[in-house]
Amino acid sequence: MNLSELWSYDFMRYALASALLLGPACALLGVFVTLRGLAFFSDALAHSAFTGVALAFLIQERTGWSVDPMVTVFVFSLVLAGGMAWLMQRTALGADSVIAVAFTGSVAAGAILITMLGRYRMIDGLLFGSIYANGPEELARQAGLALLVGGLILSQMRRLALATLSPELAQAQGIPTGWGNVLLVLLIAATVVVSLKMLGALLLSALIVIPASAARMACRSFRAMLGLALLGGVLAPASGVVASAGLDLPTGPCIVLANILFLVLCGLWKMGRVGLA
Amino acid sequence: MISASCLPAPSVFSCRAPLLRMENLGVRFGPQWALRGVDLHIWPGDLLAFIGPNGAGKTTLLRAILGLVPPAEGRIVQHRPDLRIGYVPQRLSLDAAFPLTVEEFLALNLRDSSAWFGGVPGKQRRAVREALETLQAAHLARKQLGLLSGGQFQRVLIAAALLRDPEMLLLDEPSASIDRRGTEELQTFLQDLHQTLGLTIVFVSHDLHLVHHLADRVGCLNQSFCGVGPPQEILSEPFLAAAYGAALAPRRFGFPLARS
């Protein structure tokens, strides 16, 4: 089956539309996630979905109440974020240790619960997702998420940038410290909820962190970083979907590798510009 | 407390209302007092320095003036509620790789930059250029912020504060991380700003040379208020001993102290 034949299928068009909606939204989110040093933190939140999903099944089995996993994923990721923030402030543990404990702990707890509930096969889907499991309803949700992330980040760009650069300067201009982190945590949690089914925890982390990291490495101005991250957020997921269809390879890993290729190209371009290549 | 803390305003200011009045100001963090008993007026056109050892409450005093820490006792009264105050923090611990040019950083500090996306539109660009030219730093516009030298960065921070058109400029340790030559340049352009723009300048510093040569008045702190007055009076043994301790003060500073 050649590429033009593949595009005649709805699932392929939906997959591409999904990549084009979620890629730039995640990249925009990633600009501030990486500048604030929250890459590992966002990774932990994405993986907390293991426990979030398992909790929905557990509640259903024990009480008979049907709970939408989106609700438990959202609530659990916020609880985990609050717990991590509390531990970082109140204990001598370093931020990276707290995140590692929360990350591995929530994946392990989720995997055990899911196995106990007899749904072990779900684990693969939670890690890698299935971008072909899209329909018009999912696309509408993703478009809503892209609008939410884009609207909030673009409208709060100045406050976020100043608070990221220097909490002290931001405070002196009446911008409360910590506010930006709360906004980012809420947006990451919303992104996890909406895109977990399509992207999985692993791919979601890659889409948030890699385009922004590549742009940060290559640029010395904020505007250039913003533009390049968005470009990566469009090109890498789209080319990952096309490559996976053309080469008959799993889509999630193809998108991650396309992102890494984008990062390598940005690195080479930067090295060429400063005369190291 | 030494009686000079209640010195009257210098005669040049006495016919005008103070910009700020601190009345028995005290700031506490938990059970610990960071600062207590500050009675002070800041006058239009003042060039006031605060000295004192580490932990004396100098930065806390600036933060209280900015309204960032609330008084635990006493109060700060502004002559006008809309007093515009510019703030230059100590050298920020910036990530050198943070992708932000000087021009973008300055635009970030403009009042009307709500739609800031890193870009600097025409009208704002003019304001940014003017602020940089005032500080003879126009050549830095396209440089990456994290790669500036200490002196260059200090100028950019002052330019950023000036963009908000302040009546009073607060500087926290402006000469920290600047070499001697840079400090002399800083002194010159702060004097220029004071004279040409009529700006009220309040700064805290450990650099008594800078304080000696730049300030018109000096306030002396050591968690409580030791005194305020002209430099030749405050930079003398009784006040320095009150702030830094009797054993350390006379030996610590490598310039001839004025004696009262």
Interface residues (C-beta under 8 A of the other chain):
Chain A: L35 L154 M157 R158 A161 L162 L165 S166 E168 L169 Q171 A172 Q173 A215 R216 C219 R220 S221 F222 R223 A224 M225 L226
Chain B: L66 L68 Y87 P89 L92 L94 A97 F98 P99 L100 T101 E104 F105 L108 N109 S113 S114 A115 W116 F117 G118 G119 Q144 A160
